[in-house]
Amino acid sequence: MAAVPKATLYTFDGSVWASAPRLALVEKGYASTDLDLKIVDLLKGENFDPSFLRINSKGTVPALVVPLLETTSAEVDTKFRAITDTKLILEFLDKSRSQNTLAANADSAAAPAPILAPATIEGKALSDELIALVHEPSVDPNFLLLGIRSEAELQKAKQGLPGTFVANRHAALVAHQKALENSASTTAFDGSTNPKSSAVHENLKKWYADKISSQALLTGAYVGGDKDAVAQLVKLTNDAWQNVAKCIEKLETKLTGPYALGDQISLADLHIVPWLARIAAVAQGVKPASDPIASIDAVIAEYNVKVGQKAFSERPSFQAVYGSGLH
């Protein structure tokens, strides 16, 4: 018998947004056999490999590849689609666990899963607002991990994970770009010569060039030692922390209980918790000069995100994702 097609979640343990669906899998009661997990090592730049870009053209995790239900019978070839937006992935996981649509052999006798989507129009509006807050580009948790608040902080960052991440990412991009440039302009990266493949080849070349350009500031500061890049990165980082303080202040005014929407966990929590966990992991006592709240650390502790606190940090999902430390 042919293997029953299953969904595949592409993830990485240190990714802030890939942590959201990992929390959801536990909260919804998915079994380890319901879908496959594939690690994309961001520290090695595996997300820039052409094979992964065919799955997610953004080159980011999480990515959830799911079989189309109407093609899971033995009579037809299974077709798949990729979901690459974190919010849409969580919504899909929330619905699929209840509707048994994630895999063709989903156990219809499984215990009912909690519904994480808000049940009211008002609740959905608040949930969408909270999710949008932590996904604002101005408070990007990935930038905060790599940002520096001073030139002295850069020297420490270079020796740690941020320096490794920036250097490896740049090296991977350059390597893929050179591989494409060294191949014939009319020949695709996979060796074929048809016009469609040649177009893919050219699109990949542009993708790598654009990505390298978009990373120029970080590369200049960490790899090139560009003083102007360092100064600009310091300013942008301090501005970002100001935005974080304002964002947390907004969250404080809108959270209605121990969880985002009250007494029950919801989809909003699965976005807010990874964001706050990353903030807590890199804050190190950050207190911007015009911080509208007493302390970022204090707010995070109050929201029970730090390991050792109550509420969410005691949930099995939190322990599964953050038990070995915040990231």
C-alpha positions as CSV (number, residue, x, y, z in Angstrom):
1,M,0.0,0.0,0.0
2,A,1.2,3.5,-0.8
3,A,2.0,5.7,2.2
4,V,-0.8,8.0,3.3
5,P,0.1,11.6,2.4
6,K,0.7,13.8,5.4
7,A,1.4,17.5,6.0
8,T,5.0,18.6,6.6
9,L,5.9,21.5,8.8
10,Y,9.3,23.1,8.0
11,T,10.6,24.6,11.2
12,F,13.7,25.5,13.3
13,D,14.0,25.4,17.0
14,G,15.5,28.9,17.3
15,S,12.9,30.6,15.1
16,V,10.6,33.0,16.8
17,W,7.6,32.5,14.4
18,A,8.2,28.8,13.8
19,S,7.6,28.5,17.6
20,A,4.0,29.6,17.1
21,P,2.8,26.5,15.2
22,R,4.9,24.2,17.5
23,L,2.9,25.6,20.4
24,A,-0.3,25.1,18.4
25,L,0.5,21.4,17.7
26,V,0.6,20.7,21.5
27,E,-2.3,22.9,22.4
28,K,-4.5,21.2,19.7
29,G,-3.4,17.7,20.7
30,Y,-1.8,16.7,17.4
31,A,0.0,13.3,17.6
32,S,3.6,13.1,16.4
33,T,2.3,10.8,13.6
34,D,-0.2,13.4,12.3
35,L,2.4,15.3,10.3
36,D,6.1,15.3,9.6
37,L,8.5,17.9,11.0
38,K,11.5,18.9,8.9
39,I,14.3,21.1,10.3
40,V,15.6,23.9,8.2
41,D,18.8,25.1,9.8
42,L,18.7,28.9,9.6
43,L,22.2,29.1,11.2
44,K,23.5,27.3,8.1
45,G,21.4,29.3,5.7
46,E,19.5,26.2,4.6
47,N,16.4,28.4,4.0
48,F,18.2,29.9,1.0
49,D,18.7,26.6,-0.8
50,P,16.8,26.5,-4.1
51,S,15.0,23.4,-3.0
52,F,13.5,25.2,-0.1
53,L,12.7,28.3,-2.1
54,R,10.5,26.1,-4.3
55,I,8.5,25.4,-1.2
56,N,8.6,29.0,0.2
57,S,9.8,31.7,-2.1
58,K,10.2,34.0,0.9
59,G,12.9,31.7,2.3
60,T,11.4,31.8,5.8
61,V,10.1,29.3,8.4
62,P,7.5,28.2,9.3
63,A,6.1,26.7,6.2
64,L,3.4,24.1,6.2
65,V,2.9,21.9,3.1
66,V,-0.4,20.1,3.2
67,P,-2.0,17.5,0.9
68,L,-5.1,18.7,-1.0
69,L,-8.0,16.6,0.4
70,E,-9.5,15.9,-2.9
71,T,-6.3,14.3,-4.2
72,T,-5.6,11.9,-1.3
73,S,-7.3,8.9,-2.8
74,A,-5.4,6.0,-4.3
75,E,-6.7,6.8,-7.8
76,V,-5.0,10.1,-8.2
77,D,-1.6,11.6,-7.6
78,T,-1.5,13.6,-4.4
79,K,-1.1,17.4,-4.8
80,F,0.1,19.7,-2.1
81,R,0.0,23.4,-1.3
82,A,2.3,25.4,0.9
83,I,1.1,27.8,3.6
84,T,3.9,30.3,4.4
85,D,2.1,32.9,6.6
86,T,2.3,32.2,10.3
87,K,-1.2,33.5,11.0
88,L,-2.7,31.3,8.2
89,I,-0.7,28.3,9.4
90,L,-2.1,28.6,12.9
91,E,-5.7,29.1,11.6
92,F,-5.2,26.0,9.4
93,L,-3.9,23.9,12.3
94,D,-6.8,25.1,14.5
95,K,-9.4,24.1,12.0
96,S,-7.8,20.9,10.8
97,R,-7.5,19.2,14.2
98,S,-11.2,19.5,14.6
99,Q,-12.2,18.6,11.0
100,N,-9.7,15.8,10.6
101,T,-8.4,17.3,7.3
102,L,-4.6,17.5,8.0
103,A,-3.9,13.9,6.9
104,A,-6.0,11.4,5.1
105,N,-5.8,8.9,7.9
106,A,-6.6,11.4,10.7
107,D,-8.2,9.6,13.7
108,S,-11.8,10.6,13.7
109,A,-12.2,9.1,17.1
110,A,-9.5,11.3,18.7
111,A,-10.5,13.4,21.7
112,P,-12.1,16.8,20.7
113,A,-9.5,19.5,20.4
114,P,-10.0,23.0,21.9
115,I,-11.0,25.6,19.4
116,L,-8.5,28.5,19.6
117,A,-10.3,30.9,17.3
118,P,-12.4,33.5,19.1
119,A,-16.1,32.6,19.1
120,T,-17.4,36.2,18.8
121,I,-17.0,39.1,16.4
122,E,-15.6,41.2,19.1
123,G,-13.2,38.6,20.2
124,K,-11.9,38.1,16.6
125,A,-11.5,41.8,16.2
126,L,-9.4,42.0,19.4
127,S,-7.4,38.9,18.5
128,D,-6.6,40.3,15.0
129,E,-5.5,43.6,16.6
130,L,-3.2,41.9,19.1
131,I,-1.7,39.7,16.4
132,A,-1.1,42.6,14.1
133,L,0.6,44.5,17.0
134,V,3.4,41.9,17.4
135,H,3.8,41.4,13.7
136,E,4.5,45.1,13.1
137,P,7.8,45.6,11.2
138,S,8.7,48.3,13.7
139,V,8.9,45.6,16.4
140,D,10.4,42.8,14.3
141,P,11.7,40.3,16.9
142,N,14.2,38.9,14.3
143,F,15.8,42.4,13.9
144,L,16.0,42.8,17.7
145,L,18.0,39.6,17.9
146,L,20.6,41.0,15.5
147,G,20.4,44.6,16.5
148,I,23.0,46.4,18.6
149,R,22.5,49.3,21.0
150,S,26.1,50.5,20.9
151,E,29.4,49.8,19.2
152,A,30.6,48.0,22.3
153,E,27.6,45.6,22.1
154,L,28.6,44.8,18.5
155,Q,31.9,43.3,19.6
156,K,30.1,40.9,21.9
157,A,27.4,40.1,19.3
158,K,30.1,39.2,16.8
159,Q,31.3,36.5,19.0
160,G,27.9,35.1,19.7
161,L,24.9,33.8,17.8
162,P,24.1,37.1,16.0
163,G,27.6,37.2,14.5
164,T,27.4,33.6,13.4
165,F,23.9,34.0,12.0
166,V,24.8,37.1,9.9
167,A,28.1,35.7,8.6
168,N,26.7,32.3,7.7
169,R,23.6,33.8,6.1
170,H,25.8,36.1,3.9
171,A,28.1,33.2,3.0
172,A,25.2,31.0,2.0
173,L,23.6,33.7,-0.2
174,V,26.9,34.5,-1.9
175,A,27.6,30.7,-2.5
176,H,24.2,30.2,-4.1
177,Q,24.6,33.4,-6.2
178,K,28.0,32.2,-7.5
179,A,26.6,28.8,-8.3
180,L,24.0,30.3,-10.5
181,E,26.4,32.8,-12.2
182,N,28.7,29.9,-13.0
183,S,26.0,28.0,-14.7
184,A,25.1,28.8,-18.3
185,S,22.6,31.6,-18.7
186,T,20.3,29.5,-20.8
187,T,20.6,26.5,-18.5
188,A,18.5,26.1,-15.4
189,F,20.0,25.4,-12.0
190,D,18.7,21.8,-12.3
191,G,20.5,21.3,-15.6
192,S,17.5,21.5,-17.8
193,T,17.3,23.8,-20.8
194,N,13.6,24.5,-21.4
195,P,12.5,28.1,-21.4
196,K,10.5,27.8,-18.2
197,S,13.5,26.4,-16.3
198,S,15.7,29.2,-17.7
199,A,13.2,31.7,-16.4
200,V,13.4,30.1,-13.0
201,H,17.1,30.3,-13.2
202,E,17.0,34.1,-13.9
203,N,14.4,34.6,-11.2
204,L,16.7,32.9,-8.7
205,K,19.6,35.1,-9.7
206,K,17.5,38.2,-9.0
207,W,16.2,36.7,-5.8
208,Y,19.7,36.2,-4.4
209,A,20.9,39.6,-5.6
210,D,17.9,41.3,-3.9
211,K,18.3,39.3,-0.7
212,I,22.0,40.2,-0.5
213,S,21.1,43.8,-1.0
214,S,18.5,43.8,1.7
215,Q,21.0,42.4,4.2
216,A,23.7,45.0,3.3
217,L,23.3,46.9,6.6
218,L,23.7,43.9,8.9
219,T,26.5,42.4,6.7
220,G,28.3,45.8,6.6
221,A,28.2,46.1,10.4
222,Y,29.0,42.5,11.3
223,V,31.2,41.3,8.4
224,G,32.5,44.4,6.7
225,G,33.2,46.6,9.8
226,D,31.6,49.5,8.0
227,K,31.5,52.4,10.6
228,D,28.5,54.0,8.9
229,A,26.6,50.8,8.9
230,V,27.4,50.3,12.6
231,A,26.1,53.8,13.4
232,Q,23.0,53.3,11.4
233,L,22.3,49.9,13.0
234,V,22.8,51.3,16.5
235,K,20.2,54.0,15.8
236,L,17.7,51.6,14.2
237,T,18.1,49.2,17.1
238,N,17.5,51.9,19.8
239,D,14.5,53.1,17.8
240,A,13.2,49.6,17.7
241,W,13.4,49.2,21.5
242,Q,11.4,52.4,21.8
243,N,8.8,50.8,19.6
244,V,8.8,47.6,21.7
245,A,8.1,49.6,24.8
246,K,5.2,51.3,23.2
247,C,3.9,48.0,21.8
248,I,4.0,46.4,25.3
249,E,2.2,49.4,26.7
250,K,-0.6,48.8,24.1
251,L,-0.7,45.1,24.9
252,E,-1.1,45.9,28.6
253,T,-4.2,48.0,27.9
254,K,-5.8,45.4,25.7
255,L,-5.1,42.1,27.5
256,T,-8.2,41.1,29.4
257,G,-7.1,38.2,31.6
258,P,-4.3,35.8,32.4
259,Y,-4.4,35.1,28.6
260,A,-4.8,37.5,25.7
261,L,-8.6,37.2,25.5
262,G,-9.5,36.2,29.0
263,D,-9.4,32.9,30.9
264,Q,-8.9,30.7,27.9
265,I,-5.9,30.3,25.6
266,S,-6.5,31.6,22.0
267,L,-4.7,32.0,18.7
268,A,-3.6,35.5,19.9
269,D,-1.6,33.9,22.7
270,L,0.3,31.7,20.2
271,H,1.5,34.9,18.5
272,I,2.1,37.0,21.5
273,V,4.0,34.4,23.6
274,P,6.8,33.8,20.9
275,W,7.2,37.5,20.4
276,L,7.5,38.2,24.1
277,A,9.7,35.2,24.6
278,R,12.1,36.6,22.0
279,I,12.0,40.1,23.6
280,A,12.7,38.5,27.0
281,A,15.6,36.5,25.5
282,V,17.4,39.6,24.1
283,A,16.2,42.4,26.3
284,Q,18.9,42.1,29.0
285,G,17.3,44.8,31.1
286,V,16.7,47.2,28.2
287,K,15.1,50.4,29.4
288,P,14.9,53.0,26.7
289,A,15.2,56.6,27.9
290,S,11.6,57.4,27.1
291,D,10.3,54.0,28.1
292,P,6.6,54.6,28.9
293,I,6.5,51.7,31.2
294,A,8.6,50.9,34.3
295,S,10.6,48.0,32.8
296,I,10.3,45.7,29.8
297,D,11.4,42.8,32.1
298,A,8.7,43.6,34.6
299,V,5.9,43.5,32.0
300,I,7.2,40.3,30.5
301,A,7.2,38.7,34.0
302,E,3.7,40.0,34.7
303,Y,2.5,38.4,31.5
304,N,4.0,35.1,32.8
305,V,6.2,34.4,29.8
306,K,9.5,33.8,31.6
307,V,10.3,30.2,32.4
308,G,9.5,29.7,36.1
309,Q,6.4,32.0,36.1
310,K,2.9,30.7,36.2
311,A,0.0,30.5,33.7
312,F,1.3,30.0,30.2
313,S,4.8,29.0,31.1
314,E,3.4,26.0,33.0
315,R,1.5,24.7,30.0
316,P,2.9,21.6,28.3
317,S,3.2,23.5,25.0
318,F,5.4,26.2,26.6
319,Q,7.6,23.5,28.2
320,A,7.9,21.7,24.9
321,V,9.0,24.8,23.0
322,Y,10.8,26.8,25.6
323,G,11.7,24.3,28.3
324,S,15.4,24.5,27.5
325,G,15.4,28.3,27.3
326,L,13.8,31.3,25.7
327,H,14.7,32.2,22.1
